[in-house]
Amino acid sequence: MATATTQSDGTPGQQPVSTQPPPETMQFPNTRHFQGFFAPSRIEADVYDLEVEGRIPPELNGAFYRAAADTQYPPRFANDVYINGDGMIHMVRFDNGHADLKTRYVRTQRFQLERQARKALFGAYRNPYTDDPSVAGIDDGNANTAIIWHAGKLLALKEAALPYELDPATLETKGVYDFSGQIPGRTFTAHPKHDPRTGELIAFAYNASGLPDKQIHIHEISADGKVTRSQTFEVPYSSMVHDWLVTRDHFVFTISPMVADPEQLKREEQYFVWDPNRETYVAIIPRDEGVSGIRWFRSEQLLETHTLNAWTDGDTLVGDHFVTKSGWFSQFPKTTVGLLPEQPPFLHRWTFDLTQGAAHWDDATDTYRSEQLLASPGDMPRVDPRVLMEKNRHSWVGGMHPDLPMPEFGPMGPPFNSIIHRDESTGATAIWAGGEHAAPEEPVFVPKSADADEGEGYLLALVGRRDQMRHDLVILDALDVAAGPIATVKIPFRLRYGFHGTWVPGSELGR
């Protein structure tokens, strides 16, 4: 470094000249995933007594949690996907008519290393060949997709990694949680299912080695957190398996041609690639018999996005879920045949005859009956969790109603422009829309009481106020969403759009 000097009149002479390279620019890419309302927020905050329009129902005593992908540092690749961001948890604690907000990053190993380096070290989504050499072999889990409560533990989930445990009051990160060493491998689904009869958590994992493979692992976890059974089966190819259907008697997996290839990852940064030359299959596994009783069915080419509910009635299995006839091109645009248009997901009911099906996918010829349940597209569906795995009457979804203004993002993801309630007994639907600049996210159902009838409760949903660059949390009567919010909890800044949330009663939080 050159030496600084001063002239006799006190003015600067020659100034120091650094021989070190300038710091990397702290600037996010100029893409739709990183600018405007979708830009990273990166705000960790405590806001007590949020402003409330209306009146919070007194029986709402507990915490609303949701997970978001809030990228900490500019990514190593400008075309980085939205779902690759660092896990940020948002909590609104309700108590005696008051609402307090807390937001915290999950201190994953990835987060801590990048915070120390003050830059991104991990590369493209799930692709270790794109990482900085300094983090070679280190798990890249970012805990950004879903958050659940099980066996008295708050767990942040990402299907590419094991859960992280958080303190439910402070959101302090306690560390990776592998159910006391009972879950082998490196991955765990973001969509486990709670069995309301037994309190069990039913989960699966795919690509558990950290690279694409053809194994899917099923884990059954007791109400007190003990793994009671783990089993593995093989699928035709390494597929994105984001969600699944579970009844009291069966597991249902849709194997779709969003394909991952370990050799391709060495040449291409994109993890999943849509291959329209592949077949789509459905695997149905009896819970009591296990994978030895697997039956395979054929399907038209599609991708399952999120599931609503499923039940078994004798030799008939019924599953309601959102499916699309394209890949997830807003996140993974490259395909084996060039660029293709992305199609939105629609709610369908599949009905299977369980006396059919083949023992191996190569021999599968039987199909299923499919019925579309909603005219307009949507996603992020919910039922009253007390009726999971049995036939439900009420359901709620994030809607993309064609007669309402549709915010930009992509056909297969938030934001939505409405929340839709569907009554199975009549087929009738009711819609709430918050206005031209309001974009609601996934609804979370909260029963009015433990013994309330199905659907008798509230919906909680975060709503992006795009014209005001901030969020609200609305509270709707679940059986009368069209009446609009009972209360609107005003958040004074913008959160980053998130994915999945949950409700934990105050009685389970210890206060």
C-alpha positions as CSV (number, residue, x, y, z in Angstrom):
1,M,0.0,0.0,0.0
2,A,1.3,3.5,-0.9
3,T,1.9,5.9,1.9
4,A,-0.4,8.8,2.5
5,T,1.2,12.3,2.7
6,T,0.0,15.8,3.7
7,Q,0.9,19.1,2.0
8,S,2.3,22.0,4.1
9,D,-1.1,23.7,3.9
10,G,-2.8,20.7,5.4
11,T,-4.5,19.5,2.2
12,P,-4.1,15.7,1.3
13,G,-1.3,14.7,-0.8
14,Q,-0.8,11.3,-2.3
15,Q,-3.6,9.0,-1.0
16,P,-3.2,5.3,0.0
17,V,-3.8,3.0,-2.9
18,S,-5.0,-0.5,-2.0
19,T,-3.4,-3.5,-3.6
20,Q,-6.2,-5.7,-2.4
21,P,-9.2,-6.6,-4.7
22,P,-12.3,-4.6,-4.0
23,P,-15.0,-6.3,-2.0
24,E,-17.7,-8.2,-4.0
25,T,-20.7,-6.0,-4.7
26,M,-23.7,-6.6,-2.4
27,Q,-26.3,-6.6,-5.1
28,F,-29.1,-9.1,-5.9
29,P,-29.7,-10.1,-9.6
30,N,-32.1,-8.1,-11.7
31,T,-34.5,-11.0,-12.1
32,R,-38.2,-11.4,-11.1
33,H,-37.1,-13.7,-8.2
34,F,-35.0,-11.0,-6.6
35,Q,-36.6,-7.6,-7.3
36,G,-39.7,-5.7,-6.4
37,F,-42.1,-7.4,-4.0
38,F,-40.2,-10.7,-4.4
39,A,-36.8,-9.2,-3.4
40,P,-35.2,-10.7,-0.3
41,S,-36.5,-9.0,2.9
42,R,-33.7,-10.2,5.3
43,I,-35.4,-8.6,8.3
44,E,-35.1,-10.2,11.7
45,A,-37.4,-8.4,14.0
46,D,-39.6,-8.3,17.1
47,V,-42.7,-6.2,16.9
48,Y,-45.0,-6.2,19.9
49,D,-48.7,-5.5,19.8
50,L,-49.2,-5.3,16.0
51,E,-52.0,-3.0,14.9
52,V,-55.3,-4.8,14.5
53,E,-58.3,-3.8,12.4
54,G,-61.3,-5.6,13.8
55,R,-61.1,-7.9,16.8
56,I,-59.0,-11.0,17.3
57,P,-61.2,-13.9,18.4
58,P,-60.4,-14.6,22.1
59,E,-60.1,-18.4,21.5
60,L,-57.1,-17.7,19.2
61,N,-54.4,-18.4,21.8
62,G,-51.3,-19.9,20.2
63,A,-48.8,-19.3,17.5
64,F,-48.9,-19.1,13.7
65,Y,-45.7,-20.1,12.1
66,R,-44.7,-20.2,8.5
67,A,-41.5,-20.8,6.6
68,A,-40.0,-18.7,3.8
69,A,-37.0,-18.7,1.5
70,D,-35.3,-15.3,2.2
71,T,-31.9,-15.3,0.4
72,Q,-29.2,-13.9,2.7
73,Y,-26.5,-13.0,0.1
74,P,-26.6,-12.6,-3.7
75,P,-26.5,-16.0,-5.2
76,R,-23.5,-17.5,-7.1
77,F,-25.8,-17.8,-10.2
78,A,-27.9,-14.9,-11.4
79,N,-30.7,-17.3,-12.5
80,D,-30.9,-18.9,-9.0
81,V,-34.3,-20.3,-8.2
82,Y,-36.6,-18.8,-5.5
83,I,-36.7,-22.0,-3.5
84,N,-32.9,-22.0,-2.9
85,G,-33.1,-19.1,-0.4
86,D,-32.2,-19.3,3.3
87,G,-34.9,-20.4,5.7
88,M,-36.7,-17.5,7.5
89,I,-39.4,-18.3,10.0
90,H,-42.2,-15.9,10.7
91,M,-44.2,-16.2,13.9
92,V,-47.3,-14.3,15.1
93,R,-48.1,-15.1,18.7
94,F,-51.7,-14.6,19.7
95,D,-52.6,-14.1,23.4
96,N,-55.7,-12.5,24.9
97,G,-56.5,-10.4,21.8
98,H,-52.9,-9.3,21.2
99,A,-50.6,-10.3,18.4
100,D,-46.8,-10.1,18.5
101,L,-44.5,-10.8,15.5
102,K,-41.1,-12.4,15.5
103,T,-38.9,-13.2,12.4
104,R,-35.7,-15.1,12.5
105,Y,-33.4,-16.9,10.1
106,V,-32.8,-20.5,10.7
107,R,-29.1,-20.7,11.7
108,T,-28.3,-23.7,9.4
109,Q,-24.7,-24.7,8.8
110,R,-25.0,-23.2,5.3
111,F,-26.3,-19.9,6.8
112,Q,-23.5,-19.7,9.4
113,L,-20.7,-20.3,6.9
114,E,-22.0,-17.8,4.4
115,R,-22.5,-15.2,7.1
116,Q,-18.9,-15.7,8.2
117,A,-17.7,-15.4,4.6
118,R,-20.1,-12.5,3.9
119,K,-21.0,-14.1,0.5
120,A,-22.8,-17.1,-1.0
121,L,-20.7,-20.2,-0.9
122,F,-23.3,-22.8,-2.0
123,G,-24.3,-22.8,-5.6
124,A,-27.3,-24.0,-7.6
125,Y,-30.2,-25.8,-5.9
126,R,-29.1,-29.2,-4.6
127,N,-26.1,-29.3,-7.0
128,P,-22.9,-29.8,-5.0
129,Y,-20.7,-29.5,-8.1
130,T,-21.6,-25.8,-8.2
131,D,-20.5,-25.0,-4.6
132,D,-17.4,-23.1,-3.6
133,P,-14.6,-25.6,-2.9
134,S,-14.4,-24.4,0.7
135,V,-17.8,-26.0,1.5
136,A,-17.2,-29.3,-0.4
137,G,-19.1,-32.1,1.3
138,I,-21.0,-29.8,3.7
139,D,-24.7,-30.2,3.9
140,D,-26.5,-27.3,2.1
141,G,-29.9,-27.6,3.9
142,N,-31.6,-24.3,4.3
143,A,-34.8,-25.2,6.2
144,N,-37.1,-22.9,4.2
145,T,-40.2,-24.9,3.0
146,A,-42.4,-26.0,5.9
147,I,-42.6,-25.9,9.7
148,I,-44.3,-28.5,11.8
149,W,-45.0,-29.3,15.5
150,H,-44.4,-32.9,16.7
151,A,-43.6,-34.5,20.0
152,G,-43.2,-31.1,21.6
153,K,-40.7,-29.9,19.0
154,L,-40.8,-27.2,16.4
155,L,-39.1,-28.4,13.2
156,A,-38.2,-26.4,10.0
157,L,-38.2,-28.6,7.0
158,K,-36.7,-28.8,3.5
159,E,-37.0,-31.9,1.4
160,A,-33.3,-31.7,0.4
161,A,-32.1,-32.0,4.0
162,L,-32.9,-33.1,7.6
163,P,-35.1,-30.9,9.8
164,Y,-33.8,-28.2,12.0
165,E,-35.2,-27.8,15.5
166,L,-36.2,-24.3,16.8
167,D,-37.2,-22.9,20.1
168,P,-40.9,-22.3,19.8
169,A,-40.8,-19.1,21.8
170,T,-37.6,-17.4,20.6
171,L,-37.1,-19.2,17.2
172,E,-33.5,-19.8,18.3
173,T,-32.0,-22.6,16.2
174,K,-31.2,-25.7,18.3
175,G,-29.6,-27.6,15.4
176,V,-30.1,-30.4,13.0
177,Y,-32.8,-32.9,14.2
178,D,-32.6,-36.5,13.0
179,F,-35.0,-37.9,15.6
180,S,-32.2,-38.9,17.9
181,G,-30.2,-40.7,15.2
182,Q,-33.2,-42.7,14.0
183,I,-33.4,-41.1,10.5
184,P,-30.4,-42.2,8.3
185,G,-29.4,-40.3,5.2
186,R,-29.4,-36.6,4.5
187,T,-33.0,-35.8,3.5
188,F,-36.6,-35.7,5.0
189,T,-39.8,-34.6,3.3
190,A,-41.2,-31.1,3.7
191,H,-44.7,-32.8,3.7
192,P,-45.0,-35.4,6.5
193,K,-48.5,-36.3,7.5
194,H,-50.0,-36.3,11.0
195,D,-52.4,-39.2,11.7
196,P,-55.0,-37.5,14.0
197,R,-56.1,-40.9,15.4
198,T,-52.7,-42.0,16.7
199,G,-50.6,-38.8,16.8
200,E,-48.1,-40.5,14.5
201,L,-46.0,-38.6,12.0
202,I,-45.7,-40.4,8.7
203,A,-42.8,-39.2,6.6
204,F,-40.6,-40.1,3.6
205,A,-37.3,-39.2,2.1
206,Y,-35.8,-39.3,-1.4
207,N,-32.3,-38.7,-2.8
208,A,-31.2,-39.4,0.8
209,S,-27.6,-39.8,-0.3
210,G,-27.5,-36.1,-1.3
211,L,-27.4,-37.1,-5.0
212,P,-30.1,-38.5,-7.3
213,D,-31.0,-42.1,-6.8
214,K,-34.1,-44.4,-7.2
215,Q,-34.8,-45.1,-3.5
216,I,-37.7,-43.7,-1.5
217,H,-37.6,-44.3,2.3
218,I,-40.7,-44.3,4.4
219,H,-40.6,-43.5,8.2
220,E,-43.3,-44.0,10.7
221,I,-42.7,-41.9,13.8
222,S,-44.7,-42.3,17.1
223,A,-46.5,-39.5,18.9
224,D,-43.5,-39.3,21.2
225,G,-40.9,-39.0,18.4
226,K,-39.7,-42.6,18.2
227,V,-39.2,-44.2,14.7
228,T,-41.3,-47.4,14.8
229,R,-40.7,-48.6,11.3
230,S,-38.5,-47.6,8.3
231,Q,-38.7,-49.2,4.9
232,T,-37.4,-48.6,1.3
233,F,-38.7,-49.2,-2.2
234,E,-37.4,-48.4,-5.6
235,V,-39.0,-46.2,-8.3
236,P,-38.5,-46.2,-12.1
237,Y,-36.2,-43.1,-12.1
238,S,-35.1,-40.3,-9.8
239,S,-38.1,-38.0,-9.7
240,M,-39.1,-34.9,-7.8
241,V,-41.5,-36.2,-5.1
242,H,-42.5,-33.1,-3.2
243,D,-45.8,-34.3,-1.7
244,W,-47.8,-37.5,-1.3
245,L,-51.2,-38.9,-0.3
246,V,-51.7,-40.9,2.9
247,T,-54.8,-42.7,4.1
248,R,-55.3,-44.6,7.3
249,D,-54.4,-47.7,5.3
250,H,-52.2,-46.7,2.3
251,F,-49.3,-44.5,1.1
252,V,-49.6,-43.1,-2.4
253,F,-46.6,-41.8,-4.4
254,T,-46.9,-40.1,-7.8
255,I,-43.6,-40.5,-9.8
256,S,-43.5,-37.8,-12.4
257,P,-40.9,-37.0,-15.1
258,M,-39.2,-34.1,-13.2
259,V,-36.0,-36.1,-13.4
260,A,-32.6,-35.7,-11.7
261,D,-29.5,-37.4,-13.1
262,P,-26.3,-37.5,-11.1
263,E,-24.1,-37.4,-14.2
264,Q,-26.0,-34.4,-15.7
265,L,-25.3,-32.4,-12.5
266,K,-21.6,-32.5,-13.4
267,R,-22.4,-30.7,-16.7
268,E,-25.6,-28.6,-15.9
269,E,-26.4,-26.6,-12.8
270,Q,-30.2,-27.3,-12.9
271,Y,-31.1,-30.2,-10.6
272,F,-34.5,-31.3,-12.1
273,V,-35.2,-31.5,-15.8
274,W,-38.6,-32.3,-17.3
275,D,-38.4,-35.3,-19.6
276,P,-41.6,-35.8,-21.6
277,N,-40.3,-39.1,-22.9
278,R,-40.7,-40.6,-19.5
279,E,-43.9,-42.3,-18.2
280,T,-45.8,-41.2,-15.1
281,Y,-46.6,-43.9,-12.5
282,V,-48.5,-44.1,-9.2
283,A,-47.3,-46.5,-6.4
284,I,-49.8,-47.5,-3.7
285,I,-48.4,-49.2,-0.6
286,P,-50.6,-50.8,2.1
287,R,-49.6,-49.4,5.5
288,D,-49.9,-52.7,7.4
289,E,-48.2,-54.9,4.8
290,G,-45.6,-52.4,3.8
291,V,-43.6,-52.2,0.6
292,S,-43.9,-55.9,-0.1
293,G,-47.5,-55.2,-1.0
294,I,-46.8,-52.4,-3.4
295,R,-49.2,-52.0,-6.4
296,W,-48.3,-49.9,-9.5
297,F,-50.7,-47.9,-11.7
298,R,-50.1,-45.9,-14.9
299,S,-51.0,-42.3,-15.2
300,E,-51.2,-39.6,-17.9
301,Q,-48.2,-37.4,-17.9
302,L,-48.4,-34.9,-15.1
303,L,-46.8,-33.5,-12.0
304,E,-48.4,-33.5,-8.5
305,T,-47.8,-30.2,-6.7
306,H,-49.6,-30.4,-3.4
307,T,-52.1,-32.9,-1.8
308,L,-55.3,-32.1,0.0
309,N,-56.5,-35.4,1.6
310,A,-57.1,-39.1,0.9
311,W,-59.1,-41.9,2.4
312,T,-59.7,-45.6,1.8
313,D,-63.2,-47.2,1.7
314,G,-62.9,-51.0,1.3
315,D,-61.3,-51.7,-2.1
316,T,-61.6,-48.0,-3.1
317,L,-59.0,-45.4,-2.5
318,V,-59.8,-41.7,-3.1
319,G,-57.2,-38.9,-3.2
320,D,-57.7,-35.2,-3.7
321,H,-54.6,-33.2,-4.9
322,F,-53.4,-30.5,-7.3
323,V,-51.8,-31.7,-10.5
324,T,-50.4,-30.0,-13.6
325,K,-49.7,-31.3,-17.1
326,S,-46.3,-29.6,-17.2
327,G,-43.1,-29.5,-15.2
328,W,-42.2,-26.7,-12.7
329,F,-40.7,-24.5,-15.4
330,S,-40.7,-21.2,-13.4
331,Q,-38.0,-22.8,-11.2
332,F,-36.5,-25.4,-13.5
333,P,-37.0,-24.2,-17.1
334,K,-34.6,-26.5,-19.0
335,T,-36.2,-29.7,-20.4
336,T,-34.9,-32.5,-22.6
337,V,-36.8,-31.0,-25.6
338,G,-36.2,-27.3,-25.1
339,L,-38.3,-24.6,-23.4
340,L,-42.0,-25.5,-22.8
341,P,-44.9,-23.4,-21.4
342,E,-45.8,-24.0,-17.8
343,Q,-49.4,-25.1,-17.0
344,P,-51.2,-24.2,-13.8
345,P,-52.3,-26.8,-11.3
346,F,-56.0,-27.9,-10.9
347,L,-57.6,-29.8,-8.0
348,H,-58.4,-33.4,-9.1
349,R,-59.9,-36.4,-7.4
350,W,-58.4,-39.7,-8.2
351,T,-60.3,-42.9,-7.5
352,F,-58.4,-46.3,-7.5
353,D,-59.7,-49.8,-7.5
354,L,-57.4,-51.5,-5.1
355,T,-58.1,-54.9,-6.6
356,Q,-56.1,-53.8,-9.6
357,G,-52.5,-52.7,-10.1
358,A,-49.2,-54.6,-10.8
359,A,-46.4,-55.6,-8.5
360,H,-43.8,-53.9,-10.7
361,W,-44.1,-50.6,-12.7
362,D,-43.0,-52.4,-16.0
363,D,-46.2,-54.5,-15.8
364,A,-48.6,-51.7,-14.8
365,T,-51.5,-51.3,-17.2
366,D,-54.3,-50.3,-14.8
367,T,-55.2,-46.6,-14.3
368,Y,-57.6,-44.6,-12.2
369,R,-60.7,-42.4,-12.5
370,S,-59.9,-38.6,-12.4
371,E,-62.4,-35.8,-11.8
372,Q,-61.6,-32.1,-11.7
373,L,-63.1,-30.5,-8.5
374,L,-62.6,-26.8,-9.1
375,A,-62.9,-24.9,-12.3
376,S,-60.1,-22.4,-11.6
377,P,-56.5,-23.2,-10.8
378,G,-54.9,-22.9,-7.4
379,D,-52.7,-24.8,-4.9
380,M,-51.6,-24.9,-1.3
381,P,-54.8,-26.7,-0.1
382,R,-55.9,-27.4,3.5
383,V,-58.5,-29.4,5.4
384,D,-59.3,-29.4,9.0
385,P,-56.4,-31.5,10.3
386,R,-58.6,-33.4,12.6
387,V,-60.2,-35.2,9.6
388,L,-57.0,-36.0,7.7
389,M,-57.1,-39.5,6.3
390,E,-60.9,-39.8,6.3
391,K,-63.4,-38.2,4.0
392,N,-63.7,-34.5,4.6
393,R,-66.5,-32.1,3.9
394,H,-64.6,-28.8,3.9
395,S,-61.5,-27.7,2.1
396,W,-59.7,-24.4,1.4
397,V,-57.1,-23.5,-1.3
398,G,-55.1,-20.6,-2.5
399,G,-57.0,-19.6,-5.7
400,M,-56.0,-18.2,-9.1
401,H,-59.5,-17.0,-10.1
402,P,-59.5,-16.0,-13.8
403,D,-62.0,-13.1,-13.2
404,L,-59.6,-11.3,-10.7
405,P,-56.3,-9.6,-11.2
406,M,-53.5,-12.1,-11.1
407,P,-50.1,-11.0,-9.6
408,E,-47.0,-12.0,-11.5
409,F,-44.8,-14.9,-10.4
410,G,-45.5,-18.1,-12.2
411,P,-48.4,-20.5,-12.7
412,M,-47.3,-22.8,-10.0
413,G,-46.6,-20.8,-6.9
414,P,-47.6,-17.9,-4.8
415,P,-48.9,-15.3,-4.8
416,F,-52.6,-16.2,-5.3
417,N,-55.4,-13.7,-5.9
418,S,-58.1,-15.4,-3.6
419,I,-58.8,-18.0,-1.0
420,I,-61.5,-20.5,-2.0
421,H,-63.7,-22.6,0.3
422,R,-65.3,-25.8,-1.1
423,D,-68.1,-27.7,0.5
424,E,-67.9,-31.3,-0.6
425,S,-71.5,-32.1,0.4
426,T,-72.9,-29.5,-2.1
427,G,-70.0,-28.8,-4.4
428,A,-70.5,-25.1,-3.7
429,T,-67.6,-22.7,-3.5
430,A,-67.1,-19.4,-1.7
431,I,-64.3,-16.9,-2.5
432,W,-62.5,-14.1,-0.6
433,A,-60.3,-11.7,-2.5
434,G,-58.6,-8.9,-0.8
435,G,-58.5,-6.4,-3.7
436,E,-56.5,-5.7,-6.8
437,H,-53.2,-5.4,-4.9
438,A,-53.7,-8.1,-2.3
439,A,-52.0,-11.5,-2.8
440,P,-53.0,-14.1,-0.2
441,E,-50.7,-17.0,0.6
442,E,-51.4,-20.5,2.0
443,P,-54.3,-20.6,4.5
444,V,-53.9,-22.4,7.8
445,F,-57.0,-23.8,9.6
446,V,-57.5,-23.4,13.4
447,P,-60.5,-25.1,15.0
448,K,-62.6,-23.0,17.4
449,S,-62.2,-25.7,20.0
450,A,-60.9,-29.3,20.2
451,D,-64.5,-30.6,20.0
452,A,-65.8,-28.2,17.4
453,D,-67.5,-29.7,14.3
454,E,-65.4,-30.1,11.2
455,G,-64.6,-26.7,9.5
456,E,-65.8,-24.7,12.5
457,G,-62.9,-22.4,13.0
458,Y,-60.7,-19.8,11.5
459,L,-58.4,-19.4,8.5
460,L,-55.1,-17.5,9.0
461,A,-53.4,-16.3,5.9
462,L,-50.6,-13.9,5.2
463,V,-51.5,-11.4,2.5
464,G,-49.0,-9.4,0.4
465,R,-50.1,-5.7,0.0
466,R,-48.1,-5.1,-3.1
467,D,-49.0,-1.5,-3.4
468,Q,-47.9,-0.8,0.1
469,M,-44.8,-3.1,0.1
470,R,-45.9,-4.8,3.3
471,H,-47.9,-7.8,4.6
472,D,-51.1,-8.4,6.7
473,L,-52.3,-11.5,8.4
474,V,-56.0,-11.9,7.9
475,I,-58.3,-14.0,10.1
476,L,-61.3,-15.4,8.3
477,D,-64.3,-17.4,9.4
478,A,-63.5,-20.7,7.7
479,L,-67.1,-21.4,6.9
480,D,-67.9,-17.9,5.7
481,V,-64.7,-16.7,3.9
482,A,-66.8,-14.4,1.5
483,A,-67.7,-12.2,4.5
484,G,-64.1,-11.1,4.6
485,P,-61.7,-10.8,7.6
486,I,-62.9,-10.9,11.2
487,A,-59.6,-9.2,11.9
488,T,-56.6,-7.9,10.0
489,V,-53.3,-8.0,11.8
490,K,-51.1,-5.3,10.2
491,I,-47.4,-6.1,9.7
492,P,-45.5,-2.9,9.2
493,F,-43.0,-4.2,6.6
494,R,-42.7,-6.6,3.7
495,L,-42.1,-10.3,4.4
496,R,-40.7,-12.4,1.6
497,Y,-43.3,-14.7,0.1
498,G,-43.3,-18.0,1.9
499,F,-44.6,-21.5,1.5
500,H,-46.1,-23.6,4.3
501,G,-47.2,-22.8,7.8
502,T,-48.8,-24.3,10.9
503,W,-50.7,-23.5,14.1
504,V,-49.6,-24.5,17.6
505,P,-52.1,-24.0,20.4
506,G,-50.9,-22.1,23.4
507,S,-51.7,-25.0,25.7
508,E,-48.9,-27.0,23.9
509,L,-46.5,-24.1,24.0
510,G,-46.7,-24.1,27.8
511,R,-48.6,-20.8,28.2
